[in-house]
Amino acid sequence: MVDLPDGLARFNGASPEDALATAMSCAAVPRWARDVAAGRPYPDVAAALERARGSAVPFTDDEVGAALARHPRIGQRPTTVGRDAEHSRREQSGVGVDPESARRLEEGNRRYEDRFGHVFLIRAAGRDAAEILAALEERLGNDPATERRVAAEQLREIAVLRLEGELS
């Protein structure tokens, strides 16, 4: 018998409601969360992540929109409570923001929201402020359809990384 990581063992043994809540904390996309929870029990983390990736293609525009509504602006800490807010705080903790970068992020967020009508979403984990600012500037040049696809891909990356953290 293979020993499972504690997170995966908890997820596999959780009630349907608790498994759904865990998945929803990774991405507020009910269809995706139900599919990931329904795939239990998983033999290993890799199998769960493979299901999560597959279920996230494609996220619909409506699903992306609903998930974006729950995400804080990049560079700003979430003010809500809950596991999804904890994920955001942890992901953005590595984005050391000096006053000039903070000003540029705030300005860029405002321009982005004016242009696209939703928050700028990027996988912050593993990126510093300079990388995020460069991506923000580049993506401001996208047309709305292209940007929606990019935001959906970023949401997929975030969801899978968060699930990996929950299960590992």
DSSP file (Angstrom, degrees, kcal/mol; ACC not computed):
  #  RESIDUE AA STRUCTURE BP1 BP2  ACC     N-H-->O    O-->H-N    N-H-->O    O-->H-N    TCO  KAPPA ALPHA  PHI   PSI    X-CA   Y-CA   Z-CA
    1    1 A M              0   0    0      0, 0.0     2,-0.4     0, 0.0     0, 0.0   0.000 360.0 360.0 360.0 134.7    0.0    0.0    0.0
    2    2 A V        -     0   0    0     41,-0.0     2,-0.4     1,-0.0     0, 0.0  -0.711 360.0-125.0 -88.9 133.2    1.3    3.5   -1.0
    3    3 A D        -     0   0    0     -2,-0.4     3,-0.1     1,-0.0    -1,-0.0  -0.655  26.2-145.7 -76.7 128.0    1.2    6.2    1.6
    4    4 A L        -     0   0    0     -2,-0.4    40,-0.1     1,-0.1   164,-0.0  -0.642  25.7 -96.9 -89.7 149.7   -0.6    9.2    0.4
    5    5 A P     >  -     0   0    0      0, 0.0     4,-2.6     0, 0.0     5,-0.2  -0.345  39.6-112.6 -57.5 149.3    0.3   12.8    1.3
    6    6 A D  H  > S+     0   0    0    162,-0.3     4,-2.6     1,-0.2     5,-0.2   0.887 115.5  52.9 -55.1 -42.8   -1.9   14.0    4.2
    7    7 A G  H  > S+     0   0    0      1,-0.2     4,-2.4     2,-0.2    -1,-0.2   0.907 111.4  45.1 -61.9 -42.8   -3.7   16.5    2.0
    8    8 A L  H  > S+     0   0    0    159,-1.6     4,-3.1     2,-0.2     5,-0.2   0.907 111.8  52.2 -68.4 -41.3   -4.6   14.0   -0.6
    9    9 A A  H  X S+     0   0    0     -4,-2.6     4,-1.9   158,-0.2    -2,-0.2   0.919 112.0  46.8 -60.1 -42.9   -5.7   11.5    2.0
   10   10 A R  H  X S+     0   0    0     -4,-2.6     4,-0.9    -5,-0.2    -2,-0.2   0.928 113.9  47.8 -63.0 -44.8   -7.9   14.2    3.6
   11   11 A F  H >< S+     0   0    0     -4,-2.4     3,-0.7     1,-0.2    -2,-0.2   0.928 112.0  48.8 -63.3 -45.8   -9.3   15.2    0.2
   12   12 A N  H 3< S+     0   0    0     -4,-3.1    -1,-0.2     1,-0.2    -2,-0.2   0.870 118.4  40.6 -60.9 -37.0  -10.0   11.6   -0.8
   13   13 A G  H 3< S+     0   0    0     -4,-1.9    -1,-0.2    -5,-0.2    -2,-0.2   0.466  92.2 112.3 -92.8  -1.9  -11.8   10.9    2.5
   14   14 A A  S << S-     0   0    0     -4,-0.9    -3,-0.0    -3,-0.7    -4,-0.0  -0.248  76.7 -98.9 -70.1 157.3  -13.7   14.2    2.8
   15   15 A S     >  -     0   0    0      1,-0.1     4,-2.8     4,-0.0     5,-0.3  -0.324  40.1-105.2 -63.8 159.0  -17.4   14.4    2.6
   16   16 A P  H  > S+     0   0    0      0, 0.0     4,-2.2     0, 0.0     5,-0.2   0.891 123.0  50.9 -54.9 -39.1  -18.7   15.5   -0.8
   17   17 A E  H  > S+     0   0    0      2,-0.2     4,-2.3     1,-0.2     5,-0.1   0.918 111.9  45.3 -66.1 -43.3  -19.4   18.9    0.6
   18   18 A D  H  > S+     0   0    0      2,-0.2     4,-2.2     1,-0.2    -1,-0.2   0.882 112.6  50.7 -69.7 -37.7  -15.9   19.3    2.1
   19   19 A A  H  X S+     0   0    0     -4,-2.8     4,-2.3     2,-0.2    -1,-0.2   0.909 111.3  49.2 -64.5 -40.8  -14.2   18.1   -1.0
   20   20 A L  H  X S+     0   0    0     -4,-2.2     4,-2.9    -5,-0.3    -2,-0.2   0.915 109.8  51.4 -63.6 -42.8  -16.2   20.6   -3.1
   21   21 A A  H  X S+     0   0    0     -4,-2.3     4,-1.7     2,-0.2    -2,-0.2   0.890 108.9  51.4 -62.1 -39.4  -15.3   23.4   -0.7
   22   22 A T  H  X S+     0   0    0     -4,-2.2     4,-0.6     2,-0.2    -1,-0.2   0.946 113.1  44.2 -62.0 -48.1  -11.6   22.5   -1.0
   23   23 A A  H >X S+     0   0    0     -4,-2.3     4,-1.4     1,-0.2     3,-1.2   0.899 110.7  54.5 -64.9 -40.2  -11.8   22.6   -4.8
   24   24 A M  H 3< S+     0   0    0     -4,-2.9    -1,-0.2     1,-0.3    -2,-0.2   0.818 100.8  60.2 -63.8 -29.7  -13.9   25.8   -4.8
   25   25 A S  H 3< S+     0   0    0     -4,-1.7    -1,-0.3     1,-0.2    -2,-0.2   0.722 105.1  50.1 -69.9 -18.2  -11.2   27.5   -2.7
   26   26 A C  H << S-     0   0    0     -3,-1.2     2,-0.3    -4,-0.6    -2,-0.2   0.811 134.8  -4.4 -87.4 -33.7   -8.8   26.7   -5.6
   27   27 A A     <  -     0   0    0     -4,-1.4     2,-2.6   132,-0.1    -1,-0.3  -0.867  65.1-131.7-159.9 126.3  -11.0   28.2   -8.3
   28   28 A A        +     0   0    0     -2,-0.3    -4,-0.1    -3,-0.2    -3,-0.1  -0.353  69.3 120.1 -79.7  61.1  -14.5   29.6   -7.8
   29   29 A V     >  -     0   0    0     -2,-2.6     4,-2.7    -6,-0.2     3,-0.3  -0.891  48.5-163.0-127.1  96.5  -15.8   27.6  -10.8
   30   30 A P  H  > S+     0   0    0      0, 0.0     4,-2.9     0, 0.0     5,-0.2   0.855  87.3  51.6 -53.7 -43.1  -18.5   25.2   -9.6
   31   31 A R  H  > S+     0   0    0      1,-0.2     4,-2.1     2,-0.2     5,-0.1   0.938 114.3  44.1 -59.7 -46.3  -18.5   22.9  -12.6
   32   32 A W  H  > S+     0   0    0     -3,-0.3     4,-2.6     2,-0.2     5,-0.2   0.934 114.0  49.4 -63.3 -47.7  -14.7   22.5  -12.4
   33   33 A A  H  X S+     0   0    0     -4,-2.7     4,-2.6     1,-0.2     5,-0.2   0.898 110.7  50.3 -61.7 -41.9  -14.8   22.0   -8.6
   34   34 A R  H  X S+     0   0    0     -4,-2.9     4,-2.4    -5,-0.3    -1,-0.2   0.918 111.7  48.4 -62.4 -42.1  -17.6   19.4   -8.8
   35   35 A D  H  X S+     0   0    0     -4,-2.1     4,-1.0    -5,-0.2    -2,-0.2   0.912 112.6  47.3 -65.8 -42.8  -15.7   17.5  -11.5
   36   36 A V  H >< S+     0   0    0     -4,-2.6     3,-0.6     1,-0.2    -2,-0.2   0.928 115.4  45.6 -64.1 -44.4  -12.4   17.5   -9.5
   37   37 A A  H >< S+     0   0    0     -4,-2.6     3,-1.3     1,-0.2    -2,-0.2   0.874 109.0  56.4 -66.0 -36.8  -14.3   16.4   -6.3
   38   38 A A  H 3< S+     0   0    0     -4,-2.4    -1,-0.2     1,-0.3    -2,-0.2   0.705  94.4  68.6 -69.9 -18.9  -16.2   13.7   -8.2
   39   39 A G  T << S+     0   0    0     -4,-1.0    -1,-0.3    -3,-0.6    -2,-0.2   0.530  85.5 155.0 -78.2  -4.8  -12.9   12.1   -9.4
   40   40 A R    <   +     0   0    0     -3,-1.3     2,-0.1    -4,-0.2   -28,-0.0  -0.323  36.2  55.4 -68.7 153.0  -12.0   10.9   -5.9
   41   41 A P  S    S-     0   0    0      0, 0.0   -32,-0.1     0, 0.0    -1,-0.0   0.522  71.5-168.1 -83.3 146.0  -10.4    8.8   -4.7
   42   42 A Y        -     0   0    0    -34,-0.2   -30,-0.1     1,-0.1     3,-0.1  -0.798  21.3-143.9 -97.8 139.4   -7.2    9.7   -6.5
   43   43 A P  S    S-     0   0    0      0, 0.0     2,-0.3     0, 0.0    -1,-0.1   0.760  81.8  -7.6 -73.5 -23.2   -4.2    7.3   -6.4
   44   44 A D  S  > S-     0   0    0      1,-0.1     4,-1.5   -40,-0.1     3,-0.3  -0.972  75.4 -96.8-162.3 169.7   -1.7   10.2   -6.2
   45   45 A V  H  > S+     0   0    0     -2,-0.3     4,-2.7     1,-0.2     5,-0.2   0.884 118.0  60.5 -62.7 -39.6   -1.5   13.9   -6.5
   46   46 A A  H  > S+     0   0    0      1,-0.2     4,-2.2     2,-0.2    -1,-0.2   0.885 103.5  50.4 -57.7 -40.3   -0.5   13.7  -10.1
   47   47 A A  H  > S+     0   0    0     -3,-0.3     4,-2.0     2,-0.2    -1,-0.2   0.900 110.9  48.8 -65.8 -40.2   -3.7   12.0  -11.1
   48   48 A A  H  X S+     0   0    0     -4,-1.5     4,-2.4     1,-0.2    -2,-0.2   0.914 112.3  48.3 -65.0 -42.3   -5.8   14.7   -9.3
   49   49 A L  H  X S+     0   0    0     -4,-2.7     4,-2.7     2,-0.2    -2,-0.2   0.867 108.7  53.6 -68.3 -35.2   -3.8   17.5  -11.0
   50   50 A E  H  X S+     0   0    0     -4,-2.2     4,-2.4    -5,-0.2    -1,-0.2   0.916 110.4  47.0 -63.9 -42.6   -4.3   15.8  -14.4
   51   51 A R  H  X S+     0   0    0     -4,-2.0     4,-2.6     2,-0.2    -2,-0.2   0.918 111.9  51.5 -62.9 -42.8   -8.1   15.7  -13.8
   52   52 A A  H  X S+     0   0    0     -4,-2.4     4,-1.1     2,-0.2    -2,-0.2   0.920 111.1  47.0 -61.8 -44.9   -8.0   19.4  -12.6
   53   53 A R  H >< S+     0   0    0     -4,-2.7     3,-0.5     1,-0.2     4,-0.3   0.941 114.2  47.5 -61.9 -47.0   -6.1   20.5  -15.8
   54   54 A G  H >< S+     0   0    0     -4,-2.4     3,-1.1     1,-0.2    -2,-0.2   0.872 110.6  51.2 -63.5 -38.1   -8.4   18.5  -18.0
   55   55 A S  H 3< S+     0   0    0     -4,-2.6    -1,-0.2     1,-0.2    -2,-0.2   0.724 104.0  59.9 -71.8 -20.8  -11.6   19.8  -16.4
   56   56 A A  T X< S+     0   0    0     -4,-1.1     3,-0.5    -3,-0.5    -1,-0.2   0.455  78.4 117.7 -88.1  -0.8  -10.3   23.4  -16.7
   57   57 A V  T <  S+     0   0    0     -3,-1.1    -1,-0.1     1,-0.4     3,-0.1  -0.935  85.3  11.8-114.3 113.0  -10.1   23.2  -20.5
   58   58 A P  T 3  S-     0   0    0      0, 0.0     2,-0.5     0, 0.0    -1,-0.4   0.622  73.5-168.4 -96.1 151.6  -12.0   25.2  -21.4
   59   59 A F    <   -     0   0    0     -3,-0.5    93,-0.1    -2,-0.0    -3,-0.1  -0.791  34.2-125.0 -78.8 135.0  -13.2   27.5  -18.7
   60   60 A T     >  -     0   0    0     -2,-0.5     4,-2.6     1,-0.1     5,-0.2  -0.338  19.1-107.5 -76.9 165.0  -16.1   29.4  -20.2
   61   61 A D  H  > S+     0   0    0      1,-0.2     4,-2.7     2,-0.2     5,-0.2   0.899 122.5  51.5 -58.0 -41.1  -16.3   33.2  -20.3
   62   62 A D  H  > S+     0   0    0      2,-0.2     4,-2.4     1,-0.2    -1,-0.2   0.906 110.0  48.8 -64.5 -40.8  -19.0   33.1  -17.7
   63   63 A E  H  > S+     0   0    0      2,-0.2     4,-2.3     1,-0.2    -2,-0.2   0.918 112.4  47.9 -64.8 -43.2  -16.8   30.8  -15.4
   64   64 A V  H  X S+     0   0    0     -4,-2.6     4,-2.8     1,-0.2    -2,-0.2   0.931 111.6  51.4 -62.1 -44.9  -13.8   33.1  -15.9
   65   65 A G  H  X S+     0   0    0     -4,-2.7     4,-1.6     1,-0.2    -2,-0.2   0.909 110.5  47.5 -59.4 -44.3  -16.0   36.1  -15.1
   66   66 A A  H  X S+     0   0    0     -4,-2.4     4,-0.5     1,-0.2    -1,-0.2   0.909 114.2  46.8 -65.0 -41.7  -17.4   34.6  -11.9
   67   67 A A  H >X S+     0   0    0     -4,-2.3     3,-1.2     1,-0.2     4,-0.5   0.896 109.0  54.6 -67.8 -39.4  -13.9   33.6  -10.7
   68   68 A L  H >< S+     0   0    0     -4,-2.8     3,-1.2     1,-0.3    -1,-0.2   0.851  98.0  64.2 -62.2 -33.8  -12.4   37.0  -11.5
   69   69 A A  H 3< S+     0   0    0     -4,-1.6    -1,-0.3     1,-0.3    -2,-0.2   0.740 104.2  47.6 -62.8 -21.8  -15.1   38.7   -9.4
   70   70 A R  H << S+     0   0    0     -3,-1.2    -1,-0.3    -4,-0.5    -2,-0.2   0.540  92.3  95.6 -95.8  -8.8  -13.6   36.9   -6.3
   71   71 A H  S << S-     0   0    0     -3,-1.2    48,-0.1    -4,-0.5     2,-0.1  -0.650  71.0-129.8 -88.1 137.5   -9.9   37.7   -7.0
   72   72 A P        -     0   0    0      0, 0.0     2,-0.1     0, 0.0     3,-0.1  -0.380  38.7 -86.9 -73.6 161.2   -8.3   40.7   -5.4
   73   73 A R    >   -     0   0    0      4,-0.1     3,-2.0     1,-0.1     2,-0.1  -0.415  52.5 -98.5 -63.1 143.5   -6.3   43.1   -7.4
   74   74 A I  T 3  S+     0   0    0     46,-0.5    35,-0.1     1,-0.3    -1,-0.1  -0.452 113.0  27.5 -64.4 136.5   -2.7   42.1   -7.9
   75   75 A G  T 3  S+     0   0    0      1,-0.2     2,-0.4    -2,-0.1    -1,-0.3   0.283 105.7  94.0  91.6 -10.3   -0.5   44.0   -5.5
   76   76 A Q  S <  S-     0   0    0     -3,-2.0    -1,-0.2    30,-0.0     3,-0.1  -0.942  75.3-125.8-116.0 138.0   -3.4   44.3   -3.0
   77   77 A R        -     0   0    0     -2,-0.4    -4,-0.1    -3,-0.1    12,-0.1  -0.565  34.5-103.1 -79.0 142.1   -4.0   41.9   -0.2
   78   78 A P        -     0   0    0      0, 0.0    -1,-0.1     0, 0.0    -7,-0.0  -0.336  22.5-159.5 -63.8 146.1   -7.4   40.3    0.0
   79   79 A T        +     0   0    0      2,-0.1     2,-0.1    -3,-0.1    -2,-0.0   0.461  65.7  86.4-103.2  -4.8   -9.7   41.8    2.7
   80   80 A T  S    S-     0   0    0      1,-0.1     2,-0.3     2,-0.0     0, 0.0  -0.370  72.2-126.5 -88.8 172.0  -12.0   38.7    2.8
   81   81 A V        +     0   0    0     -2,-0.1     2,-0.2     4,-0.1     3,-0.2  -0.736  56.0  75.9-112.7 166.0  -11.6   35.6    4.9
   82   82 A G  S  > S-     0   0    0     -2,-0.3     4,-2.1     1,-0.1     5,-0.1  -0.497  88.9 -66.7 119.3 170.9  -11.6   32.0    3.8
   83   83 A R  H  > S+     0   0    0      1,-0.2     4,-2.4     2,-0.2    -1,-0.1   0.858 127.7  53.9 -67.0 -36.8   -9.4   29.5    2.0
   84   84 A D  H  > S+     0   0    0      1,-0.2     4,-2.1     2,-0.2    -1,-0.2   0.894 110.0  48.6 -66.7 -35.9   -9.4   31.3   -1.3
   85   85 A A  H  > S+     0   0    0      2,-0.2     4,-2.6     1,-0.2    -2,-0.2   0.887 109.3  53.2 -66.8 -38.5   -8.3   34.5    0.4
   86   86 A E  H  X S+     0   0    0     -4,-2.1     4,-2.4     2,-0.2    -2,-0.2   0.915 107.6  51.5 -61.2 -42.0   -5.6   32.6    2.2
   87   87 A H  H  X S+     0   0    0     -4,-2.4     4,-2.8     1,-0.2     5,-0.2   0.944 110.6  48.0 -58.5 -48.1   -4.4   31.3   -1.2
   88   88 A S  H  X S+     0   0    0     -4,-2.1     4,-2.4     1,-0.2    -2,-0.2   0.910 110.8  50.5 -61.5 -43.1   -4.2   34.8   -2.6
   89   89 A R  H  X S+     0   0    0     -4,-2.6     4,-0.8     1,-0.2    -1,-0.2   0.925 113.6  45.3 -60.5 -44.1   -2.3   36.1    0.5
   90   90 A R  H >< S+     0   0    0     -4,-2.4     3,-0.6     1,-0.2     4,-0.5   0.919 113.4  49.5 -66.0 -44.1    0.2   33.3    0.2
   91   91 A E  H >< S+     0   0    0     -4,-2.8     3,-0.5     1,-0.2    35,-0.2   0.877 115.6  42.3 -64.7 -38.0    0.6   33.7   -3.6
   92   92 A Q  H >< S+     0   0    0     -4,-2.4     3,-1.4    -5,-0.2    -1,-0.2   0.537  91.2  86.9 -87.9  -5.7    1.1   37.5   -3.4
   93   93 A S  T << S+     0   0    0     -4,-0.8    -1,-0.2    -3,-0.6    -2,-0.2   0.802  86.5  54.6 -65.1 -26.8    3.4   37.3   -0.4
   94   94 A G  T <  S+     0   0    0     -3,-0.5     2,-1.6    -4,-0.5    -1,-0.3   0.545  84.0  92.4 -82.3  -6.8    6.4   36.8   -2.6
   95   95 A V    <   -     0   0    0     -3,-1.4     2,-0.5    33,-0.2    -1,-0.1  -0.635  66.8-162.2 -90.1  81.9    5.6   39.9   -4.7
   96   96 A G        -     0   0    0     -2,-1.6     2,-0.7     1,-0.1    33,-0.4  -0.520   8.7-161.1 -65.9 118.7    7.7   42.4   -2.7
   97   97 A V        -     0   0    0     -2,-0.5    -1,-0.1    32,-0.1    -2,-0.0  -0.897   6.9-161.0-115.1 110.9    6.3   45.7   -3.8
   98   98 A D     >  -     0   0    0     -2,-0.7     4,-2.9     1,-0.1     5,-0.2  -0.365  41.8 -96.0 -75.8 166.3    8.3   48.9   -3.3
   99   99 A P  H  > S+     0   0    0      0, 0.0     4,-2.2     0, 0.0     5,-0.1   0.868 124.7  48.8 -55.8 -39.8    6.4   52.2   -3.3
  100  100 A E  H  > S+     0   0    0      2,-0.2     4,-2.4     1,-0.2     5,-0.2   0.924 113.5  46.1 -68.0 -42.9    7.1   52.9   -7.0
  101  101 A S  H  > S+     0   0    0      2,-0.2     4,-2.9     1,-0.2     5,-0.2   0.901 111.3  53.2 -64.6 -39.4    6.0   49.4   -8.1
  102  102 A A  H  X S+     0   0    0     -4,-2.9     4,-2.5     2,-0.2    -2,-0.2   0.913 109.9  48.0 -60.9 -42.8    2.9   49.7   -5.9
  103  103 A R  H  X S+     0   0    0     -4,-2.2     4,-2.5    -5,-0.2    -2,-0.2   0.926 113.2  47.6 -63.3 -44.4    2.0   53.0   -7.6
  104  104 A R  H  X S+     0   0    0     -4,-2.4     4,-2.9     2,-0.2    -2,-0.2   0.883 111.9  50.0 -66.1 -38.5    2.6   51.4  -11.1
  105  105 A L  H  X S+     0   0    0     -4,-2.9     4,-3.2     2,-0.2     5,-0.2   0.926 111.1  48.9 -64.1 -43.8    0.5   48.3  -10.2
  106  106 A E  H  X S+     0   0    0     -4,-2.5     4,-2.1    -5,-0.2    -2,-0.2   0.936 115.0  44.3 -61.3 -46.0   -2.3   50.5   -8.9
  107  107 A E  H  X S+     0   0    0     -4,-2.5     4,-2.4     2,-0.2    -2,-0.2   0.926 115.4  48.0 -63.6 -45.1   -2.2   52.6  -12.1
  108  108 A G  H  X S+     0   0    0     -4,-2.9     4,-2.9     1,-0.2    -2,-0.2   0.896 109.5  52.8 -63.9 -41.0   -1.9   49.6  -14.3
  109  109 A N  H  X S+     0   0    0     -4,-3.2     4,-2.9     2,-0.2     5,-0.2   0.925 110.1  48.9 -58.6 -44.5   -4.8   47.8  -12.5
  110  110 A R  H  X S+     0   0    0     -4,-2.1     4,-2.4    -5,-0.2    -2,-0.2   0.928 113.1  46.1 -62.9 -45.9   -7.0   50.8  -13.1
  111  111 A R  H  X S+     0   0    0     -4,-2.4     4,-2.1     2,-0.2    -1,-0.2   0.913 114.0  49.6 -62.7 -42.0   -6.1   51.0  -16.8
  112  112 A Y  H  X S+     0   0    0     -4,-2.9     4,-3.3     2,-0.2     5,-0.5   0.942 111.7  47.1 -62.3 -48.7   -6.6   47.3  -17.2
  113  113 A E  H  X S+     0   0    0     -4,-2.9     4,-2.1     1,-0.2    -1,-0.2   0.879 111.6  51.5 -63.6 -38.0  -10.0   47.3  -15.5
  114  114 A D  H  < S+     0   0    0     -4,-2.4    -1,-0.2    -5,-0.2    -2,-0.2   0.892 116.8  41.0 -63.4 -38.1  -11.1   50.3  -17.6
  115  115 A R  H  < S+     0   0    0     -4,-2.1    -2,-0.2    -5,-0.2    -1,-0.2   0.915 131.7  20.1 -77.1 -43.6  -10.1   48.5  -20.7
  116  116 A F  H  < S-     0   0    0     -4,-3.3    -3,-0.2     2,-0.2    -2,-0.2   0.614  92.8-125.4-109.3 -14.6  -11.3   45.0  -20.0
  117  117 A G  S  < S+     0   0    0     -4,-2.1     2,-0.3    -5,-0.5    -4,-0.2   0.640  80.0  69.0  82.3  13.2  -13.9   45.4  -17.2
  118  118 A H  S    S-     0   0    0     -6,-0.3    -2,-0.2     3,-0.0    -1,-0.2  -0.966  90.3 -75.2-154.0 168.0  -12.4   43.0  -14.8
  119  119 A V        -     0   0    0     -2,-0.3     2,-0.5   -51,-0.2   -46,-0.1  -0.279  50.3-104.1 -66.7 152.0   -9.4   42.6  -12.5
  120  120 A F        -     0   0    0    -46,-0.1     2,-0.5   -11,-0.0   -46,-0.5  -0.677  41.1-160.7 -74.2 120.9   -6.0   41.7  -14.0
  121  121 A L        +     0   0    0     -2,-0.5     2,-0.3   -48,-0.1    33,-0.1  -0.925  21.6 153.3-113.1 128.3   -5.4   38.1  -13.2
  122  122 A I        -     0   0    0     -2,-0.5     2,-1.0    32,-0.1     3,-0.1  -0.991  53.2-103.9-148.5 145.9   -1.9   36.5  -13.2
  123  123 A R        -     0   0    0     -2,-0.3    32,-0.0     1,-0.2    -2,-0.0  -0.620  39.5-177.1 -69.4 106.3   -0.3   33.6  -11.5
  124  124 A A    >   +     0   0    0     -2,-1.0     3,-2.6     2,-0.1    -1,-0.2   0.789  46.5 106.6 -79.4 -28.9    1.7   35.6   -9.0
  125  125 A A  T 3  S+     0   0    0      1,-0.3     3,-0.1    -3,-0.1   -34,-0.1  -0.297  92.7  10.1 -56.5 126.4    3.4   32.6   -7.4
  126  126 A G  T 3  S+     0   0    0      1,-0.3     2,-0.4   -35,-0.2    -1,-0.3   0.482 109.3 104.2  83.7   2.9    7.0   32.5   -8.5
  127  127 A R    <   -     0   0    0     -3,-2.6    -1,-0.3     4,-0.0     2,-0.2  -0.905  57.8-144.9-117.5 146.1    6.9   36.0  -10.0
  128  128 A D     >  -     0   0    0     -2,-0.4     4,-2.2   -33,-0.1     5,-0.2  -0.508  36.7 -94.8 -99.5 176.3    8.2   39.2   -8.7
  129  129 A A  H  > S+     0   0    0    -33,-0.4     4,-2.8     1,-0.2     5,-0.2   0.871 122.9  54.4 -59.3 -39.8    6.8   42.7   -9.1
  130  130 A A  H  > S+     0   0    0      1,-0.2     4,-2.3     2,-0.2    -1,-0.2   0.911 109.6  47.1 -63.0 -42.1    8.9   43.5  -12.2
  131  131 A E  H  > S+     0   0    0      2,-0.2     4,-2.2     1,-0.2    -1,-0.2   0.902 113.5  48.4 -65.1 -40.7    7.7   40.4  -14.0
  132  132 A I  H  X S+     0   0    0     -4,-2.2     4,-2.6     2,-0.2    -2,-0.2   0.921 111.4  49.3 -67.1 -43.6    4.0   41.1  -13.1
  133  133 A L  H  X S+     0   0    0     -4,-2.8     4,-2.5     2,-0.2    -2,-0.2   0.908 110.7  50.8 -61.5 -41.6    4.3   44.8  -14.2
  134  134 A A  H  X S+     0   0    0     -4,-2.3     4,-2.4    -5,-0.2    -2,-0.2   0.915 112.1  46.9 -62.1 -43.0    5.9   43.7  -17.5
  135  135 A A  H  X S+     0   0    0     -4,-2.2     4,-2.9     2,-0.2    -2,-0.2   0.900 110.8  52.6 -65.6 -40.2    3.0   41.2  -18.1
  136  136 A L  H  X S+     0   0    0     -4,-2.6     4,-1.5     2,-0.2    -2,-0.2   0.939 111.1  46.0 -60.5 -48.0    0.4   43.8  -17.2
  137  137 A E  H  < S+     0   0    0     -4,-2.5     4,-0.5     1,-0.2    -2,-0.2   0.920 114.5  48.2 -61.6 -44.0    1.8   46.3  -19.7
  138  138 A E  H >< S+     0   0    0     -4,-2.4     3,-1.5     1,-0.2    -2,-0.2   0.927 110.9  50.0 -62.3 -44.9    2.1   43.6  -22.4
  139  139 A R  H >< S+     0   0    0     -4,-2.9     3,-1.7     1,-0.3    -1,-0.2   0.729  94.5  71.9 -71.8 -21.2   -1.5   42.4  -21.8
  140  140 A L  T 3< S+     0   0    0     -4,-1.5    -1,-0.3     1,-0.3    -2,-0.2   0.745  94.0  58.6 -62.1 -20.4   -2.9   45.9  -22.0
  141  141 A G  T <  S+     0   0    0     -3,-1.5    -1,-0.3    -4,-0.5    -2,-0.2   0.525  86.0 103.9 -85.1  -6.4   -2.1   45.6  -25.7
  142  142 A N  S <  S-     0   0    0     -3,-1.7    -3,-0.0    -4,-0.2     0, 0.0  -0.378  75.4-117.9 -72.8 152.4   -4.3   42.6  -26.2
  143  143 A D     >  -     0   0    0      1,-0.1     4,-2.6    -2,-0.1     5,-0.2  -0.518  38.5-100.7 -78.5 161.8   -7.8   42.8  -27.8
  144  144 A P  H  > S+     0   0    0      0, 0.0     4,-2.1     0, 0.0     5,-0.2   0.854 120.7  50.0 -56.9 -39.5  -10.6   41.7  -25.4
  145  145 A A  H  > S+     0   0    0      2,-0.2     4,-1.7     1,-0.2     5,-0.1   0.927 113.0  46.1 -66.5 -43.6  -11.0   38.2  -26.9
  146  146 A T  H  > S+     0   0    0      1,-0.2     4,-2.3     2,-0.2    -1,-0.2   0.927 112.6  50.7 -63.0 -44.3   -7.3   37.4  -26.6
  147  147 A E  H  X S+     0   0    0     -4,-2.6     4,-2.8     1,-0.2    -1,-0.2   0.870 106.2  54.5 -64.6 -35.8   -7.1   38.8  -23.1
  148  148 A R  H  X S+     0   0    0     -4,-2.1     4,-2.1    -5,-0.2    -1,-0.2   0.903 109.5  48.4 -64.1 -39.1  -10.1   36.7  -22.0
  149  149 A R  H  X S+     0   0    0     -4,-1.7     4,-2.1     2,-0.2    -2,-0.2   0.908 112.1  48.7 -65.4 -41.8   -8.2   33.6  -23.2
  150  150 A V  H  X S+     0   0    0     -4,-2.3     4,-2.4     2,-0.2    -2,-0.2   0.925 111.1  50.0 -64.5 -43.7   -5.0   34.7  -21.4
  151  151 A A  H  X S+     0   0    0     -4,-2.8     4,-2.4     1,-0.2    -1,-0.2   0.890 109.3  52.2 -61.7 -39.3   -7.0   35.3  -18.2
  152  152 A A  H  X S+     0   0    0     -4,-2.1     4,-2.2     2,-0.2    -1,-0.2   0.903 109.6  49.1 -63.4 -40.9   -8.6   31.9  -18.5
  153  153 A E  H  X S+     0   0    0     -4,-2.1     4,-2.4     2,-0.2    -2,-0.2   0.906 110.8  49.8 -65.6 -41.1   -5.2   30.3  -18.8
  154  154 A Q  H  X S+     0   0    0     -4,-2.4     4,-2.6     1,-0.2    -2,-0.2   0.906 109.3  52.1 -63.7 -40.3   -3.9   32.2  -15.8
  155  155 A L  H  X S+     0   0    0     -4,-2.4     4,-2.8     2,-0.2    -2,-0.2   0.903 108.7  51.1 -61.7 -41.3   -7.0   31.0  -13.9
  156  156 A R  H  X S+     0   0    0     -4,-2.2     4,-2.5     2,-0.2     5,-0.2   0.938 110.7  48.2 -60.3 -46.9   -6.2   27.4  -14.9
  157  157 A E  H  X S+     0   0    0     -4,-2.4     4,-2.4     1,-0.2    -2,-0.2   0.923 113.4  47.3 -60.6 -44.1   -2.6   27.7  -13.7
  158  158 A I  H  X S+     0   0    0     -4,-2.6     4,-2.7     2,-0.2     5,-0.2   0.933 111.6  50.6 -62.3 -46.9   -3.7   29.3  -10.4
  159  159 A A  H  X S+     0   0    0     -4,-2.8     4,-2.5     1,-0.2    -2,-0.2   0.919 112.8  45.1 -59.4 -46.3   -6.4   26.6   -9.8
  160  160 A V  H  X S+     0   0    0     -4,-2.5     4,-2.6     2,-0.2    -1,-0.2   0.909 113.6  49.4 -68.0 -41.7   -4.0   23.7  -10.4
  161  161 A L  H  X S+     0   0    0     -4,-2.4     4,-2.1    -5,-0.2    -2,-0.2   0.917 112.3  48.3 -62.7 -42.4   -1.2   25.3   -8.2
  162  162 A R  H  X S+     0   0    0     -4,-2.7     4,-2.1     2,-0.2    -2,-0.2   0.920 111.8  49.2 -64.2 -42.9   -3.7   25.9   -5.4
  163  163 A L  H  X S+     0   0    0     -4,-2.5     4,-2.3    -5,-0.2     5,-0.2   0.916 108.5  53.7 -63.3 -41.1   -5.0   22.3   -5.6
  164  164 A E  H  X S+     0   0    0     -4,-2.6     4,-2.0     1,-0.2    -1,-0.2   0.922 108.9  49.5 -58.1 -42.9   -1.5   21.0   -5.6
  165  165 A G  H  < S+     0   0    0     -4,-2.1    -1,-0.2     1,-0.2    -2,-0.2   0.881 111.2  49.4 -63.0 -38.2   -0.8   22.9   -2.4
  166  166 A E  H  < S+     0   0    0     -4,-2.1    -1,-0.2     1,-0.2    -2,-0.2   0.867 118.0  39.1 -67.1 -36.7   -4.0   21.6   -0.8
  167  167 A L  H  <        0   0    0     -4,-2.3  -159,-1.6     1,-0.2  -158,-0.2   0.683 360.0 360.0 -92.4 -19.3   -3.2   17.9   -1.7
  168  168 A S     <        0   0    0     -4,-2.0  -162,-0.3  -161,-0.2    -1,-0.2   0.479 360.0 360.0 -79.1 360.0    0.6   17.8   -1.1
